[in-house]
Structures are given as structure tokens and as C-alpha cells.
Amino acid sequence: MDAADLMFAGISHQAQMVRAGEVSSAELVQACLDRIEALDPQLNAWRIVLADKALAEAAQADGRRGAGDERPLLGVPIAIKDDIDVAGTTTAWGTSAHGPEKAEDAEVVRRLREAGAVVVGKTNVPEMTIWPFTETPTFGATRNPWDTSRSTGGSSGGTGAAVASGMVGAGMGSDGGGSIRIPAAWCGLYGLKPTRDLVPIAPHDDAWQGLSVNGALTRSVADTALFLSATTGQPFTAAPPDRKLTIAWSVKKLPGQAPVPRVDKEILGAVESTVKLLESLGHTVVQRDPDYGMGAFWSFLARYLRGIADDVETMPHPERLEKRTHGMARMGRMWPAKRVAKFRANEAAMRDRIWNSIEADVFLTPTTALLPPPVGKWEGKGAFTTLNGVAGFVPFNALFNATGQPAAAVPAGFAGNGLPMSVQLVAPMGADQLLLSLSAQLEGERPWAGKRPPVS
């Protein structure tokens, strides 16, 4: 099996091959490093590659396998998003304003290592992980392997490019308003935002006023199930659902959201084809617009902006931040702590009202309203202009950070120009397994994991 086939196999198959002795961890990691060297000059997915450390960890993993170790991710290379601490490296947050190297791994990285994973490096993010595109003055623009003139999305855009191009089998992301789901959608990957607090985010606890969670971008549902099992200690599988479901779908925007998002005709077609597929599988699928209420959009926006302001205050060298980032922080400081606390106190009631209004097991929307924008679309623009500009591309994600519910970006075919399309599935709090099961059923009917972009 060549290096590309090894990486495109995904972490579930990689872990099986290591356990069976079909491939060594050293071979896997070297294949990963070789592909990074070959492809990353075109994509700029990686902020730092830890080649020597990764090879040393791979050698240790091979030694453990020889001694009978059966950890679930033993010897498997993983990418880490650069807002998550890795001991001995800086956490740059897409900027030169960051502090010194971290002495300890973040809790989720510690758990991945405990499961046997090998940390290969850290992937690029937009400055302070603010935007659904990954472009910074400090580290440059990350490009989409399906079309290098297009954005990967953000803020887990480096991870999206790395996994989609087969530089690594899976990678860590975080999601405070769509930051796993958006790059998954635009890079043709599976991306699950877990239920809040399912995957640890320490030491960045309560990030963005409770909006942000950690998760993974992967090639398959089985890969995400393995990641969740390894990082939570709970069993997750890619088994299809054991019952027929009621699924509601909608393309309704949140009241107060501006500019008015429109859904690309081809993406709308992908939603409608998914509805038909789900009906053919025996599920009951109904078009039903939720009762979002006037406060839903503002509940997210206040916490998002206040969270940015909170993070900016932790930067050791704030003078190095982009002018646009300071603009976002100023908007965040305009939201009083009491007002933000009130939104948070109302979260459960808002979630219950919205979910009860659709009377369904699962909710279906587009993942994004539009296909990925060109790289540089908002270069040089101010905070308010950029915020309004990106809103029309990604209107369907942020609400479910405010409610805390699990939500998954599921590949849904390709547009006429060859770019991936995606639908979003949402479930009640704690129903991550239900999303994995339904996603796996869709994957079985229209497999996507073997699709490879032009830059791969």
C-alpha cells in the first residue's frame, strides 16, 4: 500500500493495520511526513510539523505493539488544531501575539496520547479562531485541496485541508460557531461537533462563554466514532440506527440575522436529495421550520463577541494582533457581563422551545448556504464588514453552539464545479450516537471516504 492509500485509509483502518502488524507506526508516520512535504507547499495546512518527535513516538508505539499493547489508536498519526495545547510547542492562535511554549498537553491531547496516538504537528487557524476562513498575516492563507483558489473554511481550516488531501488520516478541531462543520463541508469531510462538555476542552474551559467544543474532522463516521471513544472513555460506533426516525428539515434563517442568507441552488438540491434518500430508508421526513424566536441569534452573537474579547485579553502581545481582531474585541466588550449571563441562563428554555417546535428525532439543514468563497475575499476588510460578509455563507451552524446540541456535517455529493456539498444533522443533547448512526447509514448509501481531491 503506497503512502496515499495509507493516509486515505483513515484512522480506523490504520489502527487495525498496526494491530495486525500489516504496517508499522514508523511507516505510517513517515508516509504522513512525506505527504506533508509534498503537498503542504500548495495548501499551507500546517503551522508546525513535529517530525522528529513524531518518529520517536512512532518507534515507541511499535515497541509497545511488539509487547502486546492494544490501545485503540496505537501508532496512528493525528493532527492537532493550533488553538489546542501540545507540550513543548506554542499555541499560536494564528498570530504572533501568542506566549511561550506550553509545558503540558491539553486534556484532549493527553487522552489521545494515552490511546496511543502520535501527534504529527499543529494545523493553521484564522487569528484567534474568529473566522470561517483560514487566512492570517502571520501564517498566510490555507487553501482548499478541491480548488486552491478557494477557502477551506475555518476556523479548523488547516485540519480540514490536511485531512482532505490525505496528509493525515484525521485531525483535531474545535467548534465555537461552526468551526468543525464548515471546513468539513467545504473540504468533503465528516465533521461532528459533539454535545458540549462531552470532549474535554481544558485548560480552555468555558471557551467563548460556553460556545466552543473540541472534536475531529475525519474521512469517515467510523473514524469519528473511534476518536470519540478514545477521548471520552465512552463506547461509540458507526452502526446504523436500530429504528426508523422522524426527521424535520428546514432552510429558515434565524430572525435578526443579517444579511439575509440565500441557499445556493445546488446545495438546496443536495438537501432535497438527502431528504429523498432518508425517506427511501424508511424514515419519516417532514419540512418544518423551527420556532427560533427573536433572541436566538443574539444569544449566540453576544457570547461569540464577548468570548473573542476574553481571549484577546489573554494574549501576551496584543499589539501584534490584526486591526480587525481588535475591532471584534471592541464589539465584544460592548456586551455587559450581566447581559451575556442572562442569555446563558435562558439557554435551556430556548433549546427546549426550538426543539419541541419541530417534533422530531433529528433536524436537517444545509451545512453552509454557499460554496466556499475565494481565498482573500475579506482581506483588508474591517471587523463589521467581514462579520456581515461571512454571515451569508454560514447561517446554519452557530445556533447549535448556543444550545449545546451535537451537530454533524455530512458529505452530500458535489456541485457542478467539482466542489463538495454537505448537509447538517442536529440531535438532542447527548444524542451523539444517534447522529453517528444516521450519518453512517447515509455513508453506506453514498460512500464518500474514498473521494480524493485534485491536490492529494
C-alpha positions as CSV (number, residue, x, y, z in Angstrom):
1,M,0.0,0.0,0.0
2,D,1.5,3.4,-1.0
3,A,1.7,6.5,1.2
4,A,-1.5,8.0,-0.3
5,D,-3.5,4.8,0.2
6,L,-2.3,4.6,3.8
7,M,-3.4,8.1,4.6
8,F,-6.7,7.9,2.8
9,A,-7.5,4.6,4.7
10,G,-8.4,6.8,7.7
11,I,-7.6,6.2,11.4
12,S,-9.9,3.2,12.0
13,H,-8.3,1.2,9.2
14,Q,-4.8,2.5,10.2
15,A,-5.3,1.4,13.8
16,Q,-6.4,-2.1,12.6
17,M,-3.4,-2.4,10.3
18,V,-1.0,-1.5,13.1
19,R,-2.6,-4.0,15.5
20,A,-2.4,-6.7,12.8
21,G,1.2,-6.0,12.0
22,E,0.4,-5.1,8.4
23,V,2.1,-1.7,8.8
24,S,4.3,-0.2,11.5
25,S,3.7,3.1,13.2
26,A,7.0,4.3,11.8
27,E,5.8,3.5,8.3
28,L,2.5,5.3,8.9
29,V,4.2,8.4,10.3
30,Q,6.8,8.5,7.6
31,A,4.1,8.3,5.0
32,C,2.4,11.2,6.7
33,L,5.5,13.3,6.8
34,D,6.3,12.5,3.1
35,R,2.9,13.7,2.0
36,I,3.2,16.8,4.1
37,E,6.5,17.6,2.4
38,A,5.0,17.0,-1.0
39,L,1.6,18.7,-0.6
40,D,1.7,21.4,2.1
41,P,3.6,23.9,-0.1
42,Q,0.4,24.1,-2.2
43,L,-2.1,24.1,0.7
44,N,-0.4,25.6,3.8
45,A,-2.3,23.4,6.2
46,W,0.4,23.1,8.9
47,R,1.7,25.7,11.3
48,I,4.4,23.4,12.7
49,V,5.3,19.8,11.9
50,L,6.9,17.8,14.7
51,A,8.8,15.3,12.5
52,D,11.5,14.1,14.9
53,K,9.1,13.8,17.9
54,A,6.6,12.0,15.8
55,L,9.1,9.5,14.5
56,A,10.3,8.9,18.1
57,E,6.7,8.4,19.3
58,A,6.2,6.0,16.4
59,A,9.2,3.9,17.4
60,Q,7.8,3.7,21.0
61,A,4.4,2.7,19.6
62,D,6.0,-0.1,17.6
63,G,7.8,-1.3,20.7
64,R,4.5,-1.3,22.6
65,R,2.8,-3.2,19.9
66,G,5.5,-5.8,19.9
67,A,4.9,-6.2,23.7
68,G,1.2,-6.8,23.1
69,D,-0.2,-3.3,23.7
70,E,-3.7,-2.9,22.2
71,R,-4.5,0.8,22.7
72,P,-7.3,1.9,20.3
73,L,-5.1,4.4,18.4
74,L,-1.7,2.8,18.9
75,G,0.8,4.3,16.4
76,V,-1.8,6.3,14.5
77,P,-0.7,9.9,13.4
78,I,-3.1,12.7,14.4
79,A,-3.1,16.5,13.6
80,I,-3.9,19.0,16.3
81,K,-5.5,22.4,15.7
82,D,-3.4,25.3,16.8
83,D,-5.7,26.5,19.5
84,I,-5.1,23.3,21.5
85,D,-2.1,23.0,23.7
86,V,0.7,20.5,22.8
87,A,3.5,20.3,25.3
88,G,6.8,21.7,24.0
89,T,5.1,23.9,21.4
90,T,3.5,27.3,21.3
91,T,-0.3,27.6,20.9
92,A,-0.2,30.4,18.3
93,W,-3.9,31.0,17.7
94,G,-3.0,32.2,14.1
95,T,-1.0,35.1,15.4
96,S,2.4,36.3,16.6
97,A,0.7,37.7,19.7
98,H,1.0,34.3,21.4
99,G,3.0,33.4,24.5
100,P,5.8,30.9,25.2
101,E,5.8,27.1,24.7
102,K,3.3,25.1,26.7
103,A,4.5,22.9,29.5
104,E,1.6,20.4,29.3
105,D,-0.7,18.9,26.8
106,A,-4.4,19.9,26.7
107,E,-6.5,17.3,28.3
108,V,-7.8,16.0,25.0
109,V,-4.3,15.7,23.6
110,R,-3.3,13.8,26.8
111,R,-6.2,11.4,26.2
112,L,-5.2,10.9,22.6
113,R,-1.7,10.1,23.6
114,E,-3.0,7.7,26.3
115,A,-4.9,6.0,23.5
116,G,-1.7,5.6,21.6
117,A,-2.0,8.4,19.0
118,V,1.1,10.1,17.6
119,V,1.0,13.9,17.4
120,V,2.4,14.9,14.0
121,G,2.0,18.7,14.2
122,K,-0.3,21.6,14.6
123,T,-2.6,23.0,11.9
124,N,-3.3,26.6,10.9
125,V,-6.2,28.7,12.1
126,P,-7.5,32.2,11.5
127,E,-6.3,34.8,14.0
128,M,-7.9,34.0,17.4
129,T,-10.0,31.3,15.6
130,I,-12.6,34.0,14.8
131,W,-13.4,33.4,11.1
132,P,-14.9,30.8,8.8
133,F,-11.8,31.2,6.6
134,T,-8.2,30.4,7.4
135,E,-6.0,33.4,6.3
136,T,-3.6,35.4,8.5
137,P,-0.9,38.0,8.0
138,T,1.4,35.8,10.3
139,F,1.0,32.4,8.7
140,G,-0.6,33.0,5.3
141,A,-3.7,31.5,3.6
142,T,-4.7,27.9,3.8
143,R,-6.1,26.6,0.5
144,N,-8.7,24.1,-0.4
145,P,-7.4,20.9,-2.0
146,W,-10.5,20.7,-4.2
147,D,-9.7,24.1,-5.7
148,T,-6.7,26.0,-4.4
149,S,-8.3,29.3,-5.3
150,R,-11.0,28.6,-2.7
151,S,-11.1,28.8,1.1
152,T,-11.0,25.7,3.3
153,G,-13.3,27.4,5.8
154,G,-12.5,27.9,9.4
155,S,-11.6,28.0,12.0
156,S,-10.3,24.4,11.7
157,G,-9.3,25.1,8.2
158,G,-5.7,23.8,8.4
159,T,-7.1,20.5,9.8
160,G,-9.7,20.3,7.0
161,A,-7.0,20.8,4.3
162,A,-4.6,18.3,5.9
163,V,-7.2,15.5,6.2
164,A,-9.0,16.1,2.9
165,S,-5.7,16.0,1.0
166,G,-4.6,12.8,2.8
167,M,-1.6,14.4,4.6
168,V,-3.0,12.7,7.8
169,G,-5.9,10.4,8.5
170,A,-7.7,12.6,11.0
171,G,-7.3,15.8,12.9
172,M,-8.4,17.7,15.9
173,G,-10.7,20.7,15.5
174,S,-12.7,23.0,17.7
175,D,-16.1,24.5,17.1
176,G,-17.5,27.7,18.6
177,G,-19.8,28.6,15.8
178,G,-19.3,26.1,13.0
179,S,-15.5,25.7,13.0
180,I,-15.6,21.9,12.6
181,R,-18.6,21.7,10.4
182,I,-17.7,24.5,7.9
183,P,-14.3,23.2,6.9
184,A,-15.7,19.6,6.9
185,A,-18.4,20.8,4.5
186,W,-16.1,22.7,2.2
187,C,-13.4,20.0,2.2
188,G,-15.6,17.0,1.7
189,L,-15.2,15.5,5.2
190,Y,-17.3,14.3,8.1
191,G,-17.3,16.7,11.0
192,L,-19.2,16.2,14.2
193,K,-19.5,19.0,16.8
194,P,-20.1,16.9,19.9
195,T,-22.5,17.7,22.7
196,R,-21.0,20.4,24.9
197,D,-18.6,19.0,27.5
198,L,-18.5,15.5,26.0
199,V,-14.9,16.0,24.8
200,P,-12.7,17.9,27.3
201,I,-11.5,21.4,26.4
202,A,-9.3,22.0,29.4
203,P,-7.4,24.2,30.0
204,H,-9.5,26.4,27.9
205,D,-12.6,25.7,29.9
206,D,-15.8,27.6,29.1
207,A,-14.3,28.9,25.9
208,W,-16.3,31.6,24.2
209,Q,-18.8,31.8,27.1
210,G,-19.6,28.1,26.7
211,L,-20.0,28.0,22.9
212,S,-16.8,26.1,22.0
213,V,-16.2,22.4,22.0
214,N,-13.4,20.1,20.7
215,G,-13.9,17.4,18.1
216,A,-12.4,15.9,15.0
217,L,-12.5,16.1,11.2
218,T,-12.3,12.7,9.7
219,R,-12.7,10.7,6.5
220,S,-15.5,8.5,7.8
221,V,-18.1,8.1,10.5
222,A,-16.2,5.2,11.9
223,D,-13.1,7.4,12.3
224,T,-15.1,9.9,14.3
225,A,-16.6,7.2,16.5
226,L,-13.1,5.9,17.2
227,F,-12.0,9.4,18.1
228,L,-14.9,10.0,20.5
229,S,-14.4,6.6,22.1
230,A,-10.7,7.4,22.7
231,T,-11.2,10.9,24.1
232,T,-14.4,10.3,26.2
233,G,-14.0,6.8,27.5
234,Q,-17.5,6.0,26.3
235,P,-18.2,3.5,23.5
236,F,-19.3,5.0,20.2
237,T,-19.9,3.0,17.0
238,A,-20.8,3.6,13.3
239,A,-23.7,1.1,13.5
240,P,-26.8,2.3,11.6
241,P,-29.9,3.3,13.6
242,D,-32.0,0.4,15.1
243,R,-35.3,2.2,14.5
244,K,-37.0,4.5,12.0
245,L,-36.7,8.2,12.8
246,T,-38.7,11.3,12.4
247,I,-36.5,13.9,10.7
248,A,-37.5,17.5,10.2
249,W,-35.8,19.8,7.7
250,S,-35.7,23.5,7.0
251,V,-33.7,26.2,5.4
252,K,-35.2,29.0,7.5
253,K,-32.8,31.7,8.8
254,L,-32.7,33.0,12.4
255,P,-34.7,36.2,12.9
256,G,-32.4,39.2,13.2
257,Q,-29.7,37.6,11.1
258,A,-28.2,39.9,8.5
259,P,-27.5,39.9,5.6
260,V,-30.3,37.6,4.6
261,P,-28.6,34.3,3.7
262,R,-29.6,32.6,0.4
263,V,-29.0,28.9,-0.2
264,D,-27.2,28.0,-3.4
265,K,-29.4,26.1,-5.7
266,E,-27.1,23.1,-5.9
267,I,-26.8,23.0,-2.1
268,L,-30.6,23.1,-1.8
269,G,-30.7,20.3,-4.3
270,A,-28.3,18.3,-2.1
271,V,-30.7,18.8,0.9
272,E,-33.6,17.7,-1.2
273,S,-31.8,14.6,-2.5
274,T,-30.8,13.7,1.1
275,V,-34.5,14.1,2.1
276,K,-35.5,11.6,-0.6
277,L,-32.7,9.2,0.4
278,L,-33.8,9.3,4.1
279,E,-37.4,8.6,3.0
280,S,-36.2,5.7,0.9
281,L,-34.6,4.3,4.0
282,G,-37.9,4.3,5.8
283,H,-37.6,7.4,7.9
284,T,-40.4,10.0,8.2
285,V,-39.1,13.3,6.8
286,V,-41.1,16.5,7.1
287,Q,-40.4,20.1,6.2
288,R,-40.9,22.0,9.4
289,D,-39.5,25.5,10.3
290,P,-38.4,25.8,14.0
291,D,-39.7,28.4,16.3
292,Y,-36.3,30.1,16.8
293,G,-37.6,33.2,18.5
294,M,-36.1,36.7,18.3
295,G,-33.4,36.0,20.9
296,A,-31.7,33.0,19.3
297,F,-29.3,34.9,17.0
298,W,-28.4,37.4,19.7
299,S,-27.8,34.7,22.2
300,F,-25.0,33.4,20.0
301,L,-23.7,36.8,18.9
302,A,-23.3,38.2,22.4
303,R,-21.4,35.1,23.6
304,Y,-19.2,34.9,20.5
305,L,-18.1,38.5,20.6
306,R,-17.6,38.5,24.4
307,G,-15.6,35.3,24.0
308,I,-13.3,36.9,21.5
309,A,-12.8,39.8,23.8
310,D,-12.0,37.4,26.7
311,D,-9.4,35.6,24.6
312,V,-7.8,38.8,23.3
313,E,-7.3,39.9,26.9
314,T,-5.1,36.7,27.5
315,M,-2.7,37.4,24.6
316,P,0.8,38.4,25.9
317,H,1.4,40.7,22.9
318,P,-2.0,42.2,21.9
319,E,-0.2,44.9,19.9
320,R,0.6,42.3,17.3
321,L,-3.0,41.4,16.6
322,E,-4.7,42.4,13.4
323,K,-6.7,45.6,13.5
324,R,-9.8,43.6,12.5
325,T,-9.3,41.4,15.6
326,H,-9.2,44.4,17.9
327,G,-12.4,45.6,16.2
328,M,-14.1,42.3,17.1
329,A,-12.8,42.5,20.7
330,R,-14.2,46.1,21.0
331,M,-17.6,44.8,19.9
332,G,-17.3,42.1,22.5
333,R,-16.6,44.5,25.3
334,M,-19.8,46.3,24.4
335,W,-21.8,43.4,25.8
336,P,-22.1,43.7,29.6
337,A,-21.4,40.6,31.6
338,K,-24.9,40.7,33.1
339,R,-26.5,40.7,29.6
340,V,-24.3,37.7,28.5
341,A,-25.2,35.9,31.7
342,K,-28.9,36.4,31.0
343,F,-28.5,34.8,27.6
344,R,-26.8,31.9,29.1
345,A,-29.4,31.5,31.8
346,N,-32.1,31.3,29.1
347,E,-30.2,28.7,27.1
348,A,-32.2,25.6,28.2
349,A,-35.5,27.3,27.7
350,M,-34.5,28.4,24.2
351,R,-33.2,25.0,23.3
352,D,-36.4,23.3,24.5
353,R,-38.7,25.7,22.7
354,I,-36.8,25.3,19.4
355,W,-36.6,21.5,19.6
356,N,-40.1,21.0,20.8
357,S,-41.4,23.0,17.9
358,I,-40.0,20.6,15.3
359,E,-41.3,17.4,17.0
360,A,-38.5,15.2,15.5
361,D,-35.6,13.0,16.4
362,V,-33.2,14.7,14.1
363,F,-33.1,18.1,12.4
364,L,-31.7,18.6,8.9
365,T,-30.4,21.8,7.3
366,P,-27.7,22.7,4.8
367,T,-24.3,22.9,6.5
368,T,-23.4,26.0,4.6
369,A,-25.6,28.2,2.4
370,L,-22.9,28.7,-0.2
371,L,-19.9,27.0,-1.7
372,P,-16.5,28.1,-0.4
373,P,-15.5,31.7,-1.1
374,P,-12.3,32.7,-2.9
375,V,-9.2,33.0,-0.8
376,G,-8.7,36.7,0.0
377,K,-12.3,37.7,-0.3
378,W,-12.2,39.6,3.0
379,E,-8.5,40.6,3.0
380,G,-8.1,44.1,4.3
381,K,-11.7,44.4,5.4
382,G,-12.7,45.7,8.8
383,A,-14.4,43.7,11.6
384,F,-18.0,44.8,10.9
385,T,-17.7,44.3,7.1
386,T,-16.1,40.9,7.5
387,L,-18.7,39.8,10.1
388,N,-21.6,40.7,7.9
389,G,-19.9,39.2,4.8
390,V,-19.3,35.8,6.3
391,A,-22.8,35.6,7.8
392,G,-24.4,34.9,4.5
393,F,-22.1,31.9,3.8
394,V,-22.7,30.1,7.2
395,P,-26.1,30.9,8.7
396,F,-27.0,27.4,9.9
397,N,-24.3,26.5,12.4
398,A,-23.9,28.9,15.3
399,L,-27.3,28.4,16.9
400,F,-26.4,24.9,17.9
401,N,-23.3,26.2,19.7
402,A,-25.6,28.4,21.7
403,T,-27.9,25.4,22.5
404,G,-25.0,23.0,23.1
405,Q,-26.5,20.3,20.9
406,P,-24.5,17.9,18.8
407,A,-24.4,18.7,15.1
408,A,-22.7,16.9,12.2
409,A,-21.6,18.0,8.7
410,V,-22.3,15.1,6.4
411,P,-21.0,15.0,2.8
412,A,-23.8,15.2,0.2
413,G,-22.2,15.0,-3.2
414,F,-20.5,17.5,-5.4
415,A,-21.6,20.7,-7.2
416,G,-21.1,21.1,-11.0
417,N,-17.8,22.8,-10.4
418,G,-16.5,19.8,-8.5
419,L,-16.7,21.3,-5.0
420,P,-18.1,19.2,-2.1
421,M,-21.5,19.9,-0.7
422,S,-22.8,19.0,2.8
423,V,-25.9,18.7,4.9
424,Q,-26.1,19.3,8.7
425,L,-27.7,16.9,11.1
426,V,-28.6,18.0,14.6
427,A,-29.8,15.9,17.5
428,P,-30.9,16.5,21.2
429,M,-28.3,17.0,23.9
430,G,-26.3,13.8,24.5
431,A,-27.6,12.1,21.3
432,D,-24.2,12.0,19.6
433,Q,-24.5,8.2,19.0
434,L,-27.8,8.9,17.1
435,L,-26.1,11.3,14.8
436,L,-23.2,8.8,14.2
437,S,-25.7,6.1,13.4
438,L,-27.8,8.1,11.0
439,S,-24.6,9.5,9.4
440,A,-23.3,6.0,9.0
441,Q,-26.5,4.9,7.3
442,L,-26.1,7.8,4.8
443,E,-22.5,7.0,4.3
444,G,-23.4,3.4,3.5
445,E,-25.8,4.6,0.8
446,R,-23.5,7.1,-0.8
447,P,-19.9,6.5,0.3
448,W,-17.6,9.5,0.3
449,A,-14.4,8.5,2.2
450,G,-12.7,7.3,-1.0
451,K,-13.2,10.5,-2.9
452,R,-9.8,12.3,-3.4
453,P,-9.4,16.0,-4.3
454,P,-7.1,17.2,-7.1
455,V,-4.4,18.2,-4.6
456,S,-3.8,14.8,-3.0
